[in-house]
Amino acid sequence: MFGLKKRKTEDIEEETKDTALSADGVVSEKDGGKEKPLPAAEEKTDSITPDERKEFEEFRRQKKILEIRRLLKMIDHTLLKQTATRAEIRKLCDEAREYGFCSVCVQPVYVAACNEFLRNAPQIRIACVVGFPMGENTTKTKVFETKRAIADGADEIDMVTCISAIKNGNYSYIKREIRQVVKAARGNPVKVIIETSLLTREEMIKAALCAKDAGAAFVKTSTGYFGDGAKPEDVRAIKEAVKGECCVKASGGIRSAQQFRTMVDAGADRIGTSSGVNIAETLKKEM
């Protein structure tokens, strides 16, 4: 029995010598003194099927579309020049509907027309400027303009605050004025334009805080009629000052998709621009 067991052990050892493990871990057999590789394991192939890849690409595309829609929903599509015609205002409304902008922003004389043109597109808001562009009207005048705009169908009010009062350090006047316009707007959002390019950093922050404390929905940087318009550093400073208690609208000189994204990255919640279509088309090309 012992001899038989020993013989079996020798046979196993001999078989083991005829088999070896190559350096890369693939077992090979000796053939005539030379190692012959066993058939290599089948290389790992891409486990994603064409249908799955197509589905994934469609998911990515839809995600980009949703992001672009979110960005375009931040735009107040603006036409404020005094030479604007009724046909141009209609086109403005049609573009806002086509691209899914948040609102159209117009002069008081065109609010009723926008209300007519957008009758079947209630998702597009109508913003009306008040005290525009100087801001030096009396408070009573701004209150009257606000009430009339709301009666004509405005959903939002973009008022220019009294810049001279800011320069004189009369912040109690600024706060009272904004509070009265907010009251006249009857719950509709009021965006207070403080014309940042005409102010020092201290004046800008104090004016922004007045707007927040008086119940404004937004602090807005500029009319676009004076100075350099919106600057990202001003947007950031206002955003930090109001601490989320009201929103920030960047406007004035925003004409490209790059400028648009810069303002959004700086913290702007809304963008006022007359170049909405150009910005939208550029964003679509990035898909």
C-alpha positions in Angstrom: 0.0 0.0 0.0 2.8 2.4 0.9 4.6 1.7 -2.4 1.4 2.4 -4.4 0.7 5.6 -2.6 4.3 6.7 -3.3 4.0 5.9 -6.9 0.8 8.0 -7.2 2.6 10.9 -5.6 5.4 10.7 -8.1 2.9 10.7 -11.0 1.3 13.9 -9.7 4.7 15.6 -9.3 5.6 14.6 -12.9 2.3 16.1 -14.2 3.0 19.3 -12.3 6.4 19.6 -14.0 4.6 19.5 -17.4 2.5 22.5 -16.5 3.8 25.9 -15.7 2.4 29.4 -14.9 3.7 32.1 -17.2 4.8 35.5 -15.8 1.6 37.1 -16.8 -0.5 34.5 -15.0 -1.5 32.5 -18.1 -1.1 28.8 -17.7 1.0 27.1 -20.5 1.9 23.5 -21.4 5.3 22.2 -22.3 5.6 21.0 -25.9 8.8 19.4 -26.8 10.7 21.2 -24.1 9.2 24.6 -25.2 6.3 26.3 -23.5 3.2 26.5 -25.5 0.7 29.2 -24.4 -2.8 28.1 -23.7 -5.4 30.0 -25.6 -5.5 33.5 -24.2 -8.6 34.5 -22.3 -11.0 36.4 -24.5 -10.2 40.2 -24.2 -12.8 42.1 -22.2 -15.1 44.0 -24.6 -17.2 47.1 -24.0 -20.3 45.9 -22.1 -22.4 48.9 -23.3 -24.6 47.9 -26.2 -25.3 50.3 -29.1 -28.8 50.9 -27.8 -27.5 51.7 -24.3 -24.9 54.1 -25.7 -27.6 55.8 -27.7 -29.8 56.0 -24.7 -27.0 57.5 -22.6 -26.2 60.1 -25.3 -29.9 61.1 -25.4 -29.9 61.5 -21.6 -26.9 63.8 -21.8 -28.5 65.8 -24.6 -31.8 66.2 -22.6 -29.8 67.2 -19.6 -28.1 70.0 -21.6 -31.5 71.1 -23.0 -32.9 71.4 -19.5 -29.9 73.4 -18.3 -30.2 75.8 -21.3 -33.9 76.2 -20.6 -33.0 77.1 -17.0 -30.5 79.7 -18.1 -32.9 81.2 -20.7 -35.6 81.4 -18.0 -33.3 83.9 -16.2 -33.5 86.5 -19.1 -35.6 89.6 -19.1 -35.9 90.2 -22.8 -35.6 94.0 -23.0 -36.5 96.7 -25.5 -36.5 100.2 -24.0 -35.3 102.5 -26.8 -37.6 105.4 -27.5 -37.8 104.6 -31.2 -39.3 101.1 -30.6 -42.3 100.4 -32.8 -45.4 98.4 -32.1 -44.1 95.8 -34.6 -40.8 95.5 -32.7 -42.6 95.0 -29.4 -44.7 92.2 -31.0 -41.5 90.6 -32.2 -40.0 91.0 -28.7 -43.0 89.1 -27.3 -42.8 86.4 -30.0 -39.1 85.9 -29.3 -39.8 85.6 -25.5 -42.3 82.9 -26.2 -40.1 81.1 -28.7 -37.0 81.0 -26.5 -38.7 80.6 -23.1 -37.4 83.9 -21.6 -38.7 84.9 -18.2 -40.2 88.2 -19.2 -40.3 91.1 -21.6 -39.2 94.4 -20.2 -40.7 97.5 -21.8 -41.6 101.2 -21.4 -44.9 102.1 -19.8 -46.5 102.9 -23.1 -46.2 99.3 -24.3 -47.3 97.4 -21.3 -50.9 97.1 -22.6 -49.7 96.0 -26.0 -47.5 93.3 -24.4 -50.5 92.1 -22.4 -52.4 91.7 -25.7 -49.5 90.0 -27.5 -48.9 87.6 -24.7 -52.5 86.7 -23.9 -51.9 83.1 -24.8 -48.5 82.9 -23.1 -49.2 83.7 -19.4 -45.8 82.1 -18.5 -44.1 85.1 -20.0 -44.1 88.0 -17.5 -44.3 91.6 -18.4 -41.9 94.0 -16.7 -42.3 97.7 -16.8 -39.7 100.4 -16.1 -40.6 103.2 -13.7 -38.7 106.5 -13.2 -36.6 105.4 -16.2 -33.8 106.1 -16.9 -32.8 109.0 -14.6 -34.6 108.1 -11.5 -35.1 111.8 -10.6 -38.9 111.8 -10.7 -40.7 112.5 -7.5 -41.9 109.5 -5.4 -45.6 110.4 -6.2 -44.8 110.2 -10.0 -43.2 106.8 -9.5 -46.1 105.5 -7.5 -48.5 106.7 -10.2 -46.5 105.0 -12.9 -46.4 101.8 -10.9 -50.2 101.7 -10.3 -50.8 102.5 -14.0 -48.4 99.8 -15.2 -50.1 97.2 -12.9 -53.5 98.2 -14.2 -52.3 97.8 -17.8 -51.1 94.3 -17.1 -47.5 94.5 -15.8 -46.3 91.6 -13.6 -43.1 93.2 -12.4 -41.8 96.8 -11.9 -38.2 97.8 -12.6 -37.9 101.2 -10.9 -34.9 103.5 -10.9 -34.3 104.9 -7.4 -33.3 108.5 -6.8 -29.6 108.6 -7.6 -29.2 112.1 -6.3 -30.6 111.1 -2.9 -28.0 108.3 -2.7 -25.2 110.8 -3.6 -26.5 113.1 -0.9 -26.5 110.3 1.6 -30.2 110.6 2.1 -30.9 106.9 2.5 -34.1 107.4 4.6 -35.6 109.0 1.4 -34.4 106.0 -0.7 -36.0 103.6 1.7 -39.3 105.5 1.9 -39.5 105.8 -1.9 -38.9 102.1 -2.5 -41.4 101.1 0.2 -44.1 103.2 -1.4 -43.5 101.8 -4.9 -43.5 98.3 -3.4 -46.9 99.0 -1.8 -48.2 100.4 -5.1 -47.1 97.3 -6.9 -49.6 95.3 -4.8 -47.5 92.2 -4.3 -45.9 92.2 -7.8 -42.1 92.0 -7.6 -40.2 95.3 -7.6 -36.6 95.5 -8.9 -34.7 98.5 -7.7 -32.2 99.9 -10.1 -29.3 101.6 -8.2 -27.0 102.5 -11.2 -23.9 100.9 -9.8 -21.5 102.6 -12.2 -22.4 106.0 -10.7 -21.8 105.0 -7.1 -18.9 104.3 -4.8 -18.7 100.8 -3.3 -20.1 102.1 0.0 -23.0 103.9 -1.7 -23.8 100.8 -3.7 -23.9 98.6 -0.7 -26.0 101.1 1.4 -28.5 101.5 -1.5 -28.8 97.7 -1.9 -29.5 97.3 1.8 -32.2 100.1 1.5 -33.9 98.2 -1.3 -33.8 94.9 0.7 -35.1 96.5 3.9 -37.9 98.3 1.9 -39.2 95.0 0.5 -37.8 95.0 -3.0 -37.6 91.6 -4.7 -34.4 92.4 -6.6 -31.6 94.9 -6.5 -30.7 95.7 -10.1 -27.4 97.0 -11.2 -28.0 99.4 -14.0 -30.3 100.9 -16.7 -27.6 100.5 -19.4 -27.9 104.2 -20.2 -25.0 105.4 -18.0 -21.5 104.2 -17.3 -20.2 100.7 -17.8 -23.3 98.8 -16.9 -23.2 95.5 -14.9 -19.9 94.3 -13.5 -19.4 90.9 -12.0 -17.6 92.3 -8.9 -20.6 94.5 -8.3 -23.0 91.6 -8.6 -20.9 89.6 -6.1 -20.8 92.5 -3.7 -24.6 93.1 -3.8 -25.2 89.4 -3.5 -23.1 89.2 -0.4 -24.7 92.3 1.1 -28.3 91.2 0.8 -27.5 87.7 2.1 -30.2 86.0 0.2 -33.0 88.2 1.5 -33.7 89.5 -2.0 -32.4 88.6 -5.5 -29.9 90.4 -7.8 -30.5 91.4 -11.4 -27.6 92.2 -13.6 -28.3 94.5 -16.5 -26.5 96.9 -18.8 -24.0 95.9 -21.5 -24.6 92.1 -21.4 -24.5 91.2 -25.0 -22.8 87.8 -25.3 -23.2 84.3 -23.9 -19.9 84.7 -22.2 -20.9 87.9 -20.4 -24.2 86.2 -19.5 -22.4 83.2 -17.9 -20.0 85.5 -16.1 -22.9 87.3 -14.4 -24.7 84.1 -13.6 -21.4 82.7 -12.0 -21.1 86.0 -10.1 -24.5 85.3 -8.5 -27.1 87.1 -10.6 -30.6 85.6 -10.3 -31.9 87.5 -13.4 -30.3 89.0 -16.4 -31.6 92.0 -18.3 -30.5 92.2 -21.9 -31.6 93.3 -25.4 -29.4 90.5 -26.8 -31.4 87.6 -25.5 -31.8 85.9 -28.9 -28.1 86.1 -29.7 -27.3 84.6 -26.2 -29.9 81.8 -26.7 -28.6 80.8 -30.1 -25.0 80.7 -28.8 -26.0 78.5 -25.9 -27.9 76.2 -28.2 -24.7 75.7 -30.3 -22.9 74.5 -27.2 -25.2 71.5 -26.9 
